[in-house]
Every structure is written in structure tokens, then in C-alpha cells.
């Protein structure tokens, strides 16, 4: 490992630590109540059940309504309430929270500190294990630190954890270390279940190689595969032991789950486009150069060998697996790519790092990426993203809606949530206005009169659309 890239990485991590330690803890957001709540339970009584004492203590720093939300802390088979989100991340948080409390620091700082530690460890390990040339180590550092992942350092959730585990899995994949790659993918899937697709895909290619090359030690290989399957099954065993169901996601009582359910029927080609290019949640707008270079590498080299082609197919299948979730507009850390799409960022970084370009071109590419990323990350307030921006249109979406509203017709959930600045569990209508003038609306048939009252008569060219949407919604664009 080269000394200078390592020193820069550690100094940057120290600077980020100092910034977070010198500022207030992040506002509660996302699923903090369970990830942080589990640390409270573990420190108080060494179990995961939520007691009255836990709830009382947590209510001092988290809003009490968290504990009445039916989407959190399901009642287990023993009558106690347990986190429905898997608690692997909470086990990592617990010792750091214990340390923070004993030195008199705000325990909610545990999230940015642990996330920063995870990213730093990932960079250092990748430098040591995979990228030995100095220019590759510098590029690794720059690509990860300037990527949209930076916005998730403050986020009170496991996104940094599973994205970093996934990145290491991809690196082992490129080294053709299939079993190790599958182990890291399985660990990543603990907090992002669609990554099970990647785990299964890696095991398939490893089995293909095992068979085609007639390798020995079949018994050891079979044991390894069974161990990985068991590792990937840990969250499901947790669910079954506490709730007598393999996954509590299927029994959530919100509108999206009850109406649409989880499954392949939710998959749409349009959603795949949105994962990459949607003006609000698409990865392109938060890493444009990296996305273009990654797609170019796929086009140029993606079919040159079986492993590269299979990895590309697995990434597409993984993105489609995220679409099985009936709630499409998952919150991001302020402005940023959807959590249904951000997994392509480690993949594109991997393609850049393994591209066969010389040191000079590597430096130019890294400089170009960093130069373009700085204003994008600044738009999201760098290390301190404003979480409420998750429910506001991004500057690029606002620009198009103000001037060319006909061009932007995303999945309604995205438009409605960001126009109304709400995160409801059922569909509603929404009117986008510029300086009080209606520009675009998503209209449920039962709200037609409301939209007419606010914006005037619907454009004549929408009449045919209305007649064919008796039980659905439709977009209206105003001149």
C-alpha cells in the first residue's frame, strides 16, 4: 500500500470525524427509531425487545409518534415488540454509542461516525487488497469520497454499510474469487434484500466454473455454498423466530403493500429508466461523468468475457428486484439517487477502477469526476444534507417543470410526494405551480373538481385521457 494515498485517506477521515464531532447530531429521519432503538435495548438489558423503559428513554431524543407508527416495532410471537428491520447495523452502532455516552458526547452522533468509519475502512482495505498502483489508490479514494455515497454519511441508516460491502463483493468478483464475493454480497443483502439476486448470481457462476473445469474438492465447495446460503438467510431466520413469518414486509398495513403487494408484477421498464435518469431520483444527475463512463465501459467491454457479461446481467436483475417493492419513492438523504438505484454507483466505480487506461488518463478522469461532483454535492449541502429535501423537487426537475412540464412524467408517487412535500401511504392528487400559475398536475378521478377549482378547466386534449381512467390517475399539463 502506498503511503501518500493512505495518509490522505486517513487525514480526510479525521477531518470528517472532527466536523461531525464539532456539530450537533443529525435530525431523526428514516428508520432511525429501530436502528437506534435496538442499541438502547442492547445497552439496557442485552436483548432486542422494546420495553417501557426503552421507549421512555428513546422518547427524549426521538418523537414519541415513532412508537405508534404501525410500520415499526412489530409485536412478536411472545407478545413483546421487536424491530422489523434487521439489526445487524445496530450491533455495529452499539459499542460506539456506549463509548460516546461514556465520554459525554451526544449518542446520536453514532450514525455519522460509524458510517465514516465504515467508508474509511472500505477504502483502506481496497487499497491493500485490490488496488496497489498509486494512481489507482488515489482514484479509489476520490471516486468514493466524491460520489453520492458522501450524502449518506449523515443518514441514520445502514446504506453506507451495505453499499461498501457490495463494493468489496464486486472487487472480489473481478478477481474471480467467487466464494468470497458471494459472502460479502450475502452480508450486504442483510440490509438490502434485492442484493440476494447478486449473491445467487455469483454462486451460479462459481458453480458453472466448478463444473466446466472439473475442479476437485466438490465437498468443500458444497459446504461453502451451503454456508453462504445460511449466511444470507440470517435476517429471514430472525423474522421467523420473532414474528413467525419469513419477511414482515409482506404484512405491512400501508396502502402500497395492501393494494399492490410485493412481487414481479410491480416491475416496469419505465422504472428502470427512472433508476438511471429520473430528474429527481436517477443516479445520472448525481454522478453524471461516472454514469456515462460506466455505461461506456459496459458498451465497450461488457460482452468481452463471460464474467463481465454475467455481472452486467446481474446488475440489471438487481435493479429490477428493487422494483418489486410496491412503495417506489423511497426517501433519499436530501437530494440524491433513490435507494432503489444507488447500488449502481459502486458498480460504476468498479468499472472505472478496472478500466484499462493509463495513469495520465486515470488522473484526467478522476479530476473531471471530482470537478463535476463538487457542485452536485454542494447542492446537497455536502456532509450535512437537508433530509427534508427528499420531499422537494430537485433544481433540475424544477427547471424542467417550470419551463417544459410536458417533458417530465415520472411514476406518480415521485411527482406527488415532491410536489405536495408529503410522504403519505396512499395516492393523492398534486398540483405543481410556478408563481401561483398551474403548470402540471397529477389528478385522481375523484379529485377532478378540486383541480378545476384550483387551475381552471382541464385542457381539451385531456378529455380522451379522462374517459379511459375511471379508476386511475392521469397527468395534466397546462399551457
GUMIVEX-515440 format. One record per residue (C-alpha): residue number from 1; residue in one letter; x, y, z. Coordinates in Angstrom, 3 decimals. Layout:
REM GUMIVEX-515440
{NUM, "A", {X, Y, Z}};
...
REM end
This chain:
REM GUMIVEX-515440
{1, "X", {0.000, 0.000, 0.000}};
{2, "X", {1.332, 3.422, -0.951}};
{3, "X", {1.893, 5.792, 1.953}};
{4, "X", {0.590, 9.034, 0.406}};
{5, "X", {-2.880, 7.761, -0.649}};
{6, "X", {-3.257, 6.105, 2.759}};
{7, "X", {-2.237, 9.282, 4.581}};
{8, "X", {-4.675, 11.399, 2.566}};
{9, "X", {-7.478, 8.909, 3.236}};
{10, "X", {-6.846, 8.891, 6.990}};
{11, "X", {-6.447, 12.669, 7.188}};
{12, "X", {-9.706, 13.164, 5.311}};
{13, "X", {-11.455, 10.715, 7.617}};
{14, "X", {-10.057, 12.572, 10.613}};
{15, "X", {-11.303, 15.865, 9.213}};
{16, "X", {-14.794, 14.432, 8.665}};
{17, "X", {-14.777, 12.991, 12.190}};
{18, "X", {-13.827, 16.402, 13.544}};
{19, "X", {-16.599, 18.150, 11.611}};
{20, "X", {-19.237, 15.751, 12.873}};
{21, "X", {-17.964, 15.840, 16.462}};
{22, "X", {-17.967, 19.631, 16.424}};
{23, "X", {-21.569, 19.974, 15.260}};
{24, "X", {-24.996, 18.877, 16.503}};
{25, "X", {-26.235, 15.345, 15.881}};
{26, "X", {-28.380, 14.764, 12.771}};
{27, "X", {-32.119, 15.211, 12.939}};
{28, "X", {-34.089, 11.977, 13.281}};
{29, "X", {-35.022, 10.590, 9.864}};
{30, "X", {-35.700, 7.377, 8.029}};
{31, "X", {-35.927, 4.282, 10.195}};
{32, "X", {-33.787, 5.682, 12.995}};
{33, "X", {-36.260, 4.557, 15.656}};
{34, "X", {-35.407, 0.884, 15.117}};
{35, "X", {-31.698, 1.123, 14.331}};
{36, "X", {-31.103, 3.455, 17.276}};
{37, "X", {-33.780, 1.857, 19.409}};
{38, "X", {-32.091, -1.542, 19.159}};
{39, "X", {-28.887, -0.032, 20.605}};
{40, "X", {-30.930, 1.272, 23.553}};
{41, "X", {-32.324, -2.196, 24.215}};
{42, "X", {-28.961, -3.905, 23.833}};
{43, "X", {-27.258, -1.493, 26.226}};
{44, "X", {-30.058, -1.617, 28.811}};
{45, "X", {-30.898, -5.297, 29.011}};
{46, "X", {-28.932, -7.137, 26.329}};
{47, "X", {-31.970, -8.119, 24.240}};
{48, "X", {-33.841, -6.667, 21.256}};
{49, "X", {-37.330, -6.387, 22.735}};
{50, "X", {-38.670, -2.891, 23.301}};
{51, "X", {-39.512, -2.305, 26.945}};
{52, "X", {-41.384, 0.605, 28.506}};
{53, "X", {-38.092, 1.866, 29.927}};
{54, "X", {-36.501, 1.765, 26.458}};
{55, "X", {-39.415, 3.654, 24.966}};
{56, "X", {-39.354, 6.302, 27.687}};
{57, "X", {-35.613, 6.889, 27.249}};
{58, "X", {-35.823, 6.957, 23.455}};
{59, "X", {-38.707, 9.454, 23.514}};
{60, "X", {-36.296, 12.034, 24.944}};
{61, "X", {-34.426, 12.183, 21.630}};
{62, "X", {-36.933, 10.712, 19.152}};
{63, "X", {-40.511, 11.791, 18.513}};
{64, "X", {-42.993, 9.660, 20.503}};
{65, "X", {-45.091, 9.135, 17.357}};
{66, "X", {-42.386, 6.778, 16.097}};
{67, "X", {-43.603, 4.229, 18.635}};
{68, "X", {-47.230, 4.361, 17.499}};
{69, "X", {-46.364, 4.018, 13.816}};
{70, "X", {-47.567, 0.556, 12.707}};
{71, "X", {-44.556, 0.264, 10.408}};
{72, "X", {-42.130, -0.051, 13.315}};
{73, "X", {-41.637, -2.489, 16.179}};
{74, "X", {-43.938, -5.360, 15.326}};
{75, "X", {-45.401, -7.484, 18.079}};
{76, "X", {-43.622, -10.819, 18.224}};
{77, "X", {-44.978, -14.253, 18.962}};
{78, "X", {-44.041, -13.807, 22.641}};
{79, "X", {-46.098, -10.625, 22.980}};
{80, "X", {-43.108, -8.255, 23.052}};
{81, "X", {-42.311, -5.714, 20.328}};
{82, "X", {-39.192, -6.163, 18.206}};
{83, "X", {-37.571, -4.199, 15.348}};
{84, "X", {-38.891, -5.264, 11.952}};
{85, "X", {-35.697, -4.008, 10.277}};
{86, "X", {-32.791, -6.383, 10.647}};
{87, "X", {-30.479, -5.376, 13.498}};
{88, "X", {-27.023, -6.194, 12.104}};
{89, "X", {-26.256, -2.491, 11.686}};
{90, "X", {-27.415, -1.807, 15.240}};
{91, "X", {-24.858, -4.273, 16.602}};
{92, "X", {-22.135, -2.195, 14.924}};
{93, "X", {-23.569, 1.009, 16.378}};
{94, "X", {-23.865, -0.243, 19.958}};
{95, "X", {-20.212, -0.204, 21.117}};
{96, "X", {-19.607, 3.214, 19.536}};
{97, "X", {-22.725, 4.609, 21.179}};
{98, "X", {-21.552, 3.171, 24.505}};
{99, "X", {-18.215, 4.964, 24.054}};
{100, "X", {-19.870, 8.274, 23.107}};
{101, "X", {-22.093, 8.214, 26.179}};
{102, "X", {-19.196, 7.488, 28.493}};
{103, "X", {-17.124, 10.400, 27.213}};
{104, "X", {-20.095, 12.767, 27.407}};
{105, "X", {-20.887, 13.187, 23.701}};
{106, "X", {-24.285, 13.163, 22.007}};
{107, "X", {-25.065, 9.480, 21.330}};
{108, "X", {-26.955, 10.286, 18.114}};
{109, "X", {-23.579, 11.157, 16.603}};
{110, "X", {-23.065, 7.410, 16.389}};
{111, "X", {-24.545, 7.349, 12.869}};
{112, "X", {-22.180, 9.706, 11.005}};
{113, "X", {-19.180, 8.448, 12.982}};
{114, "X", {-19.833, 4.758, 12.301}};
{115, "X", {-20.709, 5.445, 8.651}};
{116, "X", {-17.473, 7.404, 8.202}};
{117, "X", {-15.528, 4.588, 9.850}};
{118, "X", {-17.139, 2.025, 7.523}};
{119, "X", {-16.294, 4.014, 4.389}};
{120, "X", {-12.737, 4.681, 5.538}};
{121, "X", {-12.189, 1.014, 6.351}};
{122, "X", {-13.530, 0.074, 2.927}};
{123, "X", {-11.141, 2.431, 1.140}};
{124, "X", {-8.109, 1.289, 3.150}};
{125, "X", {-8.944, -2.398, 2.718}};
{126, "X", {-9.498, -1.986, -1.036}};
{127, "X", {-6.157, -0.184, -1.343}};
{128, "X", {-4.438, -3.013, 0.491}};
{129, "X", {-6.201, -5.920, -1.203}};
{130, "X", {-7.093, -4.875, -4.754}};
{131, "X", {-5.506, -1.649, -5.972}};
{132, "X", {-1.763, -1.446, -5.490}};
{133, "X", {-0.710, 1.193, -8.026}};
{134, "X", {-0.606, 4.712, -6.582}};
{135, "X", {-2.818, 6.222, -9.300}};
{136, "X", {-5.465, 3.554, -8.740}};
{137, "X", {-5.416, 4.169, -4.994}};
{138, "X", {-5.852, 7.904, -5.496}};
{139, "X", {-8.690, 7.240, -7.924}};
{140, "X", {-10.360, 4.843, -5.482}};
{141, "X", {-10.262, 7.477, -2.753}};
{142, "X", {-11.510, 10.277, -4.991}};
{143, "X", {-14.312, 8.283, -6.604}};
{144, "X", {-15.767, 7.042, -3.329}};
{145, "X", {-15.427, 10.288, -1.389}};
{146, "X", {-16.851, 12.423, -4.213}};
{147, "X", {-19.684, 10.021, -5.021}};
{148, "X", {-23.314, 10.320, -3.866}};
{149, "X", {-22.368, 7.950, -1.048}};
{150, "X", {-20.969, 11.008, 0.752}};
{151, "X", {-24.510, 12.252, 1.376}};
{152, "X", {-25.305, 9.059, 3.265}};
{153, "X", {-22.596, 9.510, 5.898}};
{154, "X", {-25.038, 11.552, 7.972}};
{155, "X", {-28.039, 9.340, 7.217}};
{156, "X", {-29.229, 7.311, 10.248}};
{157, "X", {-29.426, 4.018, 8.417}};
{158, "X", {-27.334, 1.140, 7.025}};
{159, "X", {-26.971, 2.402, 3.437}};
{160, "X", {-23.235, 3.071, 3.708}};
{161, "X", {-22.754, -0.361, 5.274}};
{162, "X", {-24.422, -2.406, 2.554}};
{163, "X", {-23.049, -0.254, -0.279}};
{164, "X", {-19.479, -0.682, 0.981}};
{165, "X", {-19.969, -4.424, 1.488}};
{166, "X", {-21.380, -4.608, -2.022}};
{167, "X", {-18.389, -2.729, -3.424}};
{168, "X", {-15.961, -5.174, -1.789}};
{169, "X", {-18.046, -8.053, -3.143}};
{170, "X", {-17.717, -6.635, -6.666}};
{171, "X", {-13.960, -6.290, -6.259}};
{172, "X", {-13.655, -9.948, -5.295}};
{173, "X", {-15.877, -10.789, -8.264}};
{174, "X", {-13.456, -9.031, -10.601}};
{175, "X", {-10.653, -11.073, -9.046}};
{176, "X", {-12.730, -14.221, -9.709}};
{177, "X", {-12.841, -15.022, -6.002}};
{178, "X", {-16.410, -16.214, -6.270}};
{179, "X", {-16.953, -17.613, -2.787}};
{180, "X", {-15.571, -14.539, -1.027}};
{181, "X", {-17.559, -12.283, -3.351}};
{182, "X", {-20.720, -14.206, -2.514}};
{183, "X", {-20.023, -13.896, 1.228}};
{184, "X", {-19.790, -10.103, 1.029}};
{185, "X", {-22.871, -9.922, -1.206}};
{186, "X", {-24.791, -12.029, 1.311}};
{187, "X", {-23.732, -9.716, 4.133}};
{188, "X", {-24.806, -6.696, 2.072}};
{189, "X", {-28.205, -8.306, 1.455}};
{190, "X", {-28.914, -8.316, 5.197}};
{191, "X", {-29.913, -4.672, 4.904}};
{192, "X", {-30.929, -4.574, 1.247}};
{193, "X", {-32.745, -7.753, 0.296}};
{194, "X", {-32.635, -7.350, -3.523}};
{195, "X", {-28.881, -7.931, -3.311}};
{196, "X", {-29.806, -11.571, -2.778}};
{197, "X", {-30.005, -11.613, -6.580}};
{198, "X", {-26.309, -10.766, -6.756}};
{199, "X", {-25.458, -13.407, -4.153}};
{200, "X", {-27.347, -16.080, -6.084}};
{201, "X", {-25.825, -14.957, -9.380}};
{202, "X", {-22.286, -15.185, -8.043}};
{203, "X", {-22.956, -18.688, -6.747}};
{204, "X", {-24.291, -19.655, -10.181}};
{205, "X", {-21.142, -18.518, -11.994}};
{206, "X", {-18.988, -20.219, -9.381}};
{207, "X", {-20.921, -23.463, -9.914}};
{208, "X", {-20.536, -23.093, -13.676}};
{209, "X", {-16.770, -22.718, -13.333}};
{210, "X", {-16.601, -25.590, -10.869}};
{211, "X", {-18.435, -27.832, -13.322}};
{212, "X", {-16.741, -26.712, -16.555}};
{213, "X", {-13.225, -27.004, -15.143}};
{214, "X", {-13.939, -30.265, -13.317}};
{215, "X", {-12.320, -28.943, -10.168}};
{216, "X", {-11.717, -31.204, -7.221}};
{217, "X", {-12.823, -30.698, -3.625}};
{218, "X", {-16.505, -30.697, -4.582}};
{219, "X", {-17.350, -31.477, -0.975}};
{220, "X", {-15.609, -28.359, 0.335}};
{221, "X", {-17.256, -26.269, -2.359}};
{222, "X", {-20.709, -27.597, -1.468}};
{223, "X", {-20.130, -26.801, 2.210}};
{224, "X", {-19.082, -23.260, 1.278}};
{225, "X", {-22.209, -22.742, -0.810}};
{226, "X", {-24.466, -24.036, 1.950}};
{227, "X", {-22.715, -21.760, 4.458}};
{228, "X", {-23.320, -18.725, 2.206}};
{229, "X", {-26.975, -19.651, 1.804}};
{230, "X", {-27.218, -19.911, 5.577}};
{231, "X", {-25.491, -16.548, 5.960}};
{232, "X", {-27.907, -14.876, 3.557}};
{233, "X", {-30.820, -16.440, 5.436}};
{234, "X", {-29.934, -14.872, 8.803}};
{235, "X", {-32.435, -11.955, 8.535}};
{236, "X", {-35.187, -14.367, 7.495}};
{237, "X", {-34.436, -16.605, 10.459}};
{238, "X", {-34.597, -13.513, 12.679}};
{239, "X", {-38.018, -12.677, 11.241}};
{240, "X", {-39.336, -16.187, 11.637}};
{241, "X", {-38.080, -16.583, 15.191}};
{242, "X", {-39.718, -13.317, 16.291}};
{243, "X", {-42.751, -12.888, 14.026}};
{244, "X", {-43.433, -16.402, 12.654}};
{245, "X", {-43.077, -15.077, 9.098}};
{246, "X", {-40.067, -15.103, 6.796}};
{247, "X", {-40.453, -11.436, 5.914}};
{248, "X", {-42.667, -8.898, 7.727}};
{249, "X", {-42.622, -6.628, 4.670}};
{250, "X", {-45.455, -8.625, 3.163}};
{251, "X", {-47.764, -7.978, 6.114}};
{252, "X", {-47.332, -4.226, 6.391}};
{253, "X", {-50.696, -2.484, 6.597}};
{254, "X", {-49.942, 0.594, 4.478}};
{255, "X", {-51.834, 1.256, 1.252}};
{256, "X", {-48.978, 0.340, -1.089}};
{257, "X", {-48.478, -3.105, 0.416}};
{258, "X", {-52.178, -3.922, 0.802}};
{259, "X", {-53.072, -2.706, -2.695}};
{260, "X", {-50.099, -3.692, -4.826}};
{261, "X", {-48.128, -6.158, -2.707}};
{262, "X", {-44.511, -7.165, -3.206}};
{263, "X", {-43.720, -9.019, -6.407}};
{264, "X", {-42.652, -9.159, -10.025}};
{265, "X", {-45.916, -7.549, -11.148}};
{266, "X", {-44.526, -4.179, -9.961}};
{267, "X", {-41.634, -4.262, -12.452}};
{268, "X", {-41.783, -1.694, -15.271}};
{269, "X", {-39.309, -0.701, -17.994}};
{270, "X", {-40.075, 2.937, -17.176}};
{271, "X", {-38.865, 2.392, -13.623}};
{272, "X", {-35.527, 1.098, -14.910}};
{273, "X", {-35.157, 4.334, -16.863}};
{274, "X", {-36.064, 6.299, -13.716}};
{275, "X", {-33.431, 4.470, -11.669}};
{276, "X", {-30.803, 5.831, -14.016}};
{277, "X", {-32.162, 9.105, -15.402}};
{278, "X", {-35.173, 10.425, -13.473}};
{279, "X", {-34.725, 14.149, -12.755}};
{280, "X", {-35.319, 13.623, -9.039}};
{281, "X", {-34.009, 10.172, -8.159}};
{282, "X", {-31.921, 8.950, -11.120}};
{283, "X", {-28.227, 8.288, -10.477}};
{284, "X", {-27.102, 10.202, -13.589}};
{285, "X", {-27.926, 13.593, -12.085}};
{286, "X", {-25.800, 12.892, -9.007}};
{287, "X", {-22.831, 11.297, -10.772}};
{288, "X", {-23.041, 12.275, -14.459}};
{289, "X", {-19.457, 11.644, -15.566}};
{290, "X", {-19.193, 8.413, -13.588}};
{291, "X", {-22.508, 7.188, -15.016}};
{292, "X", {-21.554, 7.985, -18.615}};
{293, "X", {-18.114, 6.408, -18.205}};
{294, "X", {-19.630, 3.346, -16.549}};
{295, "X", {-22.169, 2.878, -19.332}};
{296, "X", {-19.409, 3.372, -21.910}};
{297, "X", {-17.323, 0.672, -20.237}};
{298, "X", {-20.311, -1.671, -20.318}};
{299, "X", {-20.819, -0.974, -24.016}};
{300, "X", {-17.114, -1.289, -24.792}};
{301, "X", {-16.078, -4.238, -22.630}};
{302, "X", {-19.239, -5.688, -21.116}};
{303, "X", {-19.511, -8.582, -23.578}};
{304, "X", {-15.829, -9.442, -23.989}};
{305, "X", {-15.884, -12.211, -21.416}};
{306, "X", {-18.472, -14.310, -19.666}};
{307, "X", {-17.829, -12.890, -16.196}};
{308, "X", {-18.249, -9.263, -17.314}};
{309, "X", {-21.406, -10.086, -19.268}};
{310, "X", {-22.855, -12.006, -16.337}};
{311, "X", {-22.089, -9.167, -13.914}};
{312, "X", {-23.874, -6.701, -16.189}};
{313, "X", {-26.890, -9.024, -16.331}};
{314, "X", {-26.863, -9.406, -12.548}};
{315, "X", {-26.847, -5.637, -12.061}};
{316, "X", {-29.887, -5.277, -14.317}};
{317, "X", {-31.653, -8.105, -12.481}};
{318, "X", {-30.784, -6.495, -9.150}};
{319, "X", {-32.253, -3.171, -10.256}};
{320, "X", {-35.389, -4.998, -11.361}};
{321, "X", {-35.521, -6.760, -7.990}};
{322, "X", {-35.691, -3.367, -6.268}};
{323, "X", {-38.774, -2.623, -8.347}};
{324, "X", {-40.709, -5.432, -6.659}};
{325, "X", {-41.263, -3.056, -3.732}};
{326, "X", {-44.740, -1.506, -4.023}};
{327, "X", {-43.579, 1.804, -2.492}};
{328, "X", {-41.449, 3.261, -5.277}};
{329, "X", {-40.446, 6.681, -3.959}};
{330, "X", {-38.167, 5.697, -1.086}};
{331, "X", {-36.539, 8.619, 0.691}};
{332, "X", {-33.023, 9.669, -0.100}};
{333, "X", {-30.541, 11.577, 2.032}};
{334, "X", {-31.724, 15.007, 0.908}};
{335, "X", {-31.315, 15.381, -2.838}};
{336, "X", {-29.859, 12.181, -4.162}};
{337, "X", {-30.414, 8.978, -6.089}};
{338, "X", {-33.145, 6.628, -4.996}};
{339, "X", {-32.224, 3.858, -2.611}};
{340, "X", {-33.687, 1.621, -5.329}};
{341, "X", {-30.878, 2.733, -7.662}};
{342, "X", {-27.821, 3.784, -5.687}};
{343, "X", {-26.333, 0.268, -5.850}};
{344, "X", {-25.173, 1.047, -9.394}};
{345, "X", {-22.753, 3.653, -8.005}};
{346, "X", {-20.339, 1.028, -6.556}};
{347, "X", {-20.664, -0.861, -9.843}};
{348, "X", {-19.744, 2.180, -11.939}};
{349, "X", {-16.851, 2.988, -9.583}};
{350, "X", {-15.635, -0.591, -10.015}};
{351, "X", {-15.751, -0.285, -13.818}};
{352, "X", {-13.755, 2.945, -13.656}};
{353, "X", {-11.126, 1.402, -11.384}};
{354, "X", {-10.741, -1.719, -13.520}};
{355, "X", {-10.721, 0.161, -16.818}};
{356, "X", {-7.553, -0.298, -18.829}};
{357, "X", {-6.439, 3.291, -19.085}};
{358, "X", {-3.009, 4.618, -18.255}};
{359, "X", {-2.078, 6.751, -15.256}};
{360, "X", {-2.432, 10.044, -17.150}};
{361, "X", {-5.921, 9.266, -18.395}};
{362, "X", {-6.834, 7.955, -14.965}};
{363, "X", {-5.817, 11.276, -13.446}};
{364, "X", {-7.817, 13.216, -16.055}};
{365, "X", {-10.897, 11.076, -15.474}};
{366, "X", {-10.631, 11.374, -11.683}};
{367, "X", {-10.154, 15.157, -11.913}};
{368, "X", {-13.133, 15.506, -14.245}};
{369, "X", {-15.340, 13.456, -11.920}};
{370, "X", {-14.292, 15.391, -8.810}};
{371, "X", {-14.678, 18.743, -10.609}};
{372, "X", {-18.246, 17.918, -11.657}};
{373, "X", {-19.172, 16.294, -8.351}};
{374, "X", {-18.330, 19.263, -6.149}};
{375, "X", {-21.246, 21.488, -7.252}};
{376, "X", {-23.596, 18.483, -7.174}};
{377, "X", {-22.596, 17.554, -3.621}};
{378, "X", {-22.745, 21.227, -2.641}};
{379, "X", {-26.334, 21.323, -3.890}};
{380, "X", {-26.981, 18.660, -1.253}};
{381, "X", {-25.004, 20.550, 1.431}};
{382, "X", {-22.008, 18.180, 1.326}};
{383, "X", {-21.678, 16.450, 4.721}};
{384, "X", {-24.940, 17.913, 6.010}};
{385, "X", {-27.726, 17.127, 3.531}};
{386, "X", {-31.127, 18.563, 4.372}};
{387, "X", {-33.235, 15.437, 4.828}};
{388, "X", {-36.488, 17.278, 4.083}};
{389, "X", {-35.290, 17.853, 0.509}};
{390, "X", {-36.276, 14.236, -0.070}};
{391, "X", {-39.795, 15.631, -0.444}};
{392, "X", {-38.920, 18.542, -2.753}};
{393, "X", {-38.178, 18.633, -6.459}};
{394, "X", {-34.505, 18.928, -7.295}};
{395, "X", {-33.213, 22.047, -9.098}};
{396, "X", {-33.074, 20.172, -12.418}};
{397, "X", {-36.620, 18.839, -12.004}};
{398, "X", {-37.842, 22.314, -11.025}};
{399, "X", {-36.189, 23.806, -14.112}};
{400, "X", {-37.998, 21.384, -16.424}};
{401, "X", {-41.339, 21.653, -14.638}};
{402, "X", {-41.198, 25.444, -14.742}};
{403, "X", {-40.349, 25.670, -18.434}};
{404, "X", {-41.111, 22.363, -20.174}};
{405, "X", {-43.572, 20.495, -17.915}};
{406, "X", {-44.704, 18.211, -20.729}};
{407, "X", {-41.288, 16.518, -20.681}};
{408, "X", {-41.469, 15.203, -17.123}};
{409, "X", {-43.996, 12.458, -16.373}};
{410, "X", {-42.442, 10.231, -13.693}};
{411, "X", {-44.071, 7.458, -11.722}};
{412, "X", {-46.864, 9.415, -9.977}};
{413, "X", {-45.573, 8.650, -6.482}};
{414, "X", {-42.398, 10.647, -7.204}};
{415, "X", {-44.257, 13.661, -8.567}};
{416, "X", {-46.948, 13.677, -5.867}};
{417, "X", {-44.603, 13.299, -2.881}};
{418, "X", {-42.249, 16.028, -4.055}};
{419, "X", {-44.968, 18.415, -5.197}};
{420, "X", {-47.053, 18.101, -2.030}};
{421, "X", {-43.988, 17.731, 0.244}};
{422, "X", {-45.629, 14.754, 1.896}};
{423, "X", {-44.829, 11.074, 2.306}};
{424, "X", {-48.272, 9.510, 2.553}};
{425, "X", {-49.046, 5.809, 2.363}};
{426, "X", {-51.772, 6.256, -0.237}};
{427, "X", {-52.082, 8.012, -3.627}};
{428, "X", {-53.270, 11.609, -3.806}};
{429, "X", {-53.558, 14.321, -6.430}};
{430, "X", {-50.956, 17.073, -6.735}};
{431, "X", {-50.725, 20.444, -8.481}};
{432, "X", {-47.365, 21.947, -9.400}};
{433, "X", {-47.414, 25.727, -9.654}};
{434, "X", {-44.888, 28.361, -10.678}};
{435, "X", {-45.531, 31.761, -9.127}};
{436, "X", {-49.116, 30.708, -8.464}};
{437, "X", {-49.701, 29.529, -12.034}};
{438, "X", {-50.599, 25.870, -12.606}};
{439, "X", {-48.003, 24.071, -14.714}};
{440, "X", {-48.712, 20.407, -14.180}};
{441, "X", {-50.999, 18.205, -12.124}};
{442, "X", {-51.440, 14.574, -11.332}};
{443, "X", {-55.180, 14.038, -10.972}};
{444, "X", {-57.107, 11.199, -9.406}};
{445, "X", {-60.543, 10.926, -10.982}};
{446, "X", {-62.225, 11.718, -7.663}};
{447, "X", {-60.245, 14.998, -7.489}};
{448, "X", {-61.074, 16.390, -10.936}};
{449, "X", {-63.365, 19.055, -9.499}};
{450, "X", {-60.690, 20.091, -6.993}};
{451, "X", {-58.116, 20.513, -9.770}};
{452, "X", {-60.588, 22.504, -11.914}};
{453, "X", {-61.311, 24.747, -8.921}};
{454, "X", {-57.605, 25.476, -8.458}};
{455, "X", {-56.422, 25.576, -12.056}};
{456, "X", {-59.443, 26.110, -14.252}};
{457, "X", {-60.848, 23.828, -16.925}};
{458, "X", {-58.754, 20.865, -17.988}};
{459, "X", {-57.102, 21.235, -21.406}};
{460, "X", {-59.295, 19.885, -24.193}};
{461, "X", {-56.636, 17.435, -25.312}};
{462, "X", {-57.014, 15.665, -21.944}};
{463, "X", {-60.681, 14.718, -22.411}};
{464, "X", {-59.929, 11.377, -24.077}};
{465, "X", {-57.497, 10.530, -21.295}};
{466, "X", {-60.096, 11.232, -18.613}};
{467, "X", {-62.601, 8.899, -20.249}};
{468, "X", {-60.125, 5.992, -20.076}};
{469, "X", {-59.039, 6.456, -16.454}};
{470, "X", {-62.174, 5.786, -14.465}};
{471, "X", {-60.279, 4.306, -11.534}};
{472, "X", {-56.821, 5.721, -12.105}};
{473, "X", {-54.948, 8.992, -12.138}};
{474, "X", {-53.569, 10.949, -15.055}};
{475, "X", {-51.223, 13.850, -15.773}};
{476, "X", {-52.442, 17.242, -16.942}};
{477, "X", {-50.052, 19.799, -18.417}};
{478, "X", {-51.148, 23.418, -18.623}};
{479, "X", {-50.034, 25.784, -21.385}};
REM end
